[in-house]
Amino acid sequence: MLTSPSRPWQLLVLSAQTDSALKTATVNLADYLRQHRDLNLADVAHTLQREQQAFKHRRMVVCRDIEDALVALEDPRRVLTNIQETTERPVAFMFPGLGTHYVNMALELYQVEPVFRASVDYCCEFLQPLIGQDLRDVIYPNGKKEQRSPQENSSGLDLRKMLGRGHTPVDTKIVAATSLLNQTHLAQPAIFVIEYALAQLLISWGIRPTAMIGYSIGEYVAATLAEVLSLDEGLKLIAARAQMIQKLPNGAMLAVPLSQTEISPLLNDKLSLSAVNGPSMGVIAGETDAIEVVEQQLTKKGLACRRLETSHAFHSHMMEGASSDLRKLVTTFNLQAPKIPYISNVTGTWITAASATNPDYWVKHLCQPVLFAPGMQELWKQQYPILLEIGPGQTLGSFTQQCIENNPAVSQIILPSLRYSYDRKPDLAFLLKTLGRLWLAGVQIDWAGFYAHEPRHSVPLPAYLF
């Protein structure tokens, strides 16, 4: 039988009515694969996904080929198991802002996932005349050249890079692209494009958000998915906004281990509250010399402050120079009431149709603090959703754990979709593990959508596997 090319990683799922039956099914699958090493693993994965009844005892593993599957099925660090007791939980998308972006983010998804690639291509081609640059050359400076795709291992972390002690990269293209990508006028559109494309890929797999929350730039992605803005309007707005900010005076931002109440006395005409990230996590933004003074004051008191790597004082009074141009641009758009509920950074509660369609709202969003913590508490209180971070890293996931750690309600499920730059796991393996964890939690995956661009055959697996 001819087989079509497959993804380089596969998601194997098993389900049974009892724990012992699940253990037996796992052993039986391993035995079957050992005896049929000529099978196409992608077809085995497809058959398990499409033809098993989904019982409450569930197990998943991500692997590369038959040999890797045999290793993985016996490795407790790679096999994930769950008992799905409750009814299906809603999924909320969380869209991060700047800070965790990096060159080659989601490169493997761009190479192997047609839905993701089509979204990135459309956005970058639309943006090219607006920003004078093909963002794909900045995000993927080596083009479609294959990245090294290491085997998934127990940690998969580049500890030197994680601690900021990595050797200077010898690839001059990467160095130049990193410097470019860190410029506000390119970083903001880049993060929008990657997050929007990731959301489209997950939606094509049947993962549809019942609610959303974005952080700064992330709210623009949420607004575009909710159809407040058309995609073209969202791209125009994000490109223009980033260029407006780029022209403003430079500033600085400082993350501080303080509550909003504790931050208030530190503020003055040079310093603004920029974000509320948790009960005792905030960001102050403003003029660089004023930030240095407050940093010294707090450090003397023994408080661990961290300067953010940024060229401007986002979400502060220093953004006001761009407000009239931004308002003028937004008035040219045909803003619509949101079709998917999402949380507003400005109010820390659900966006209203009146706010979303008012140009003044978008000016406030530019200049006022990101009220992430109250927003996340509001989202959690209403839905208790599975929280899926759509973008690089797990910053919003870590903020969220601080925001809802005292909530005794349902167990928290906070999942990432794209690795941090220092995580060496392949992008696709990383995302498939999250897809598997969604399935373990009872989310229904659209397997037909998952294989829409990859025709697969069912293989005659023996009945004892099911």
Beta strands, then each sheet from edge to edge (+ up, - down):
strand 1: 10-16
strand 2: 57-63
strand 3: 80-83
strand 4: 91-95
strand 5: 211-214
strand 6: 252-256
strand 7: 271-278
strand 8: 281-286
strand 9: 306-307
strand 10: 342-343
strand 11: 370-371
strand 12: 386-389
strand 13: 414-415
sheet 1: 1+ 2- 3+
sheet 2: 10+ 5+ 4+ 12+ 13+
sheet 3: 9+ 6- 8+ 7- 11-
end
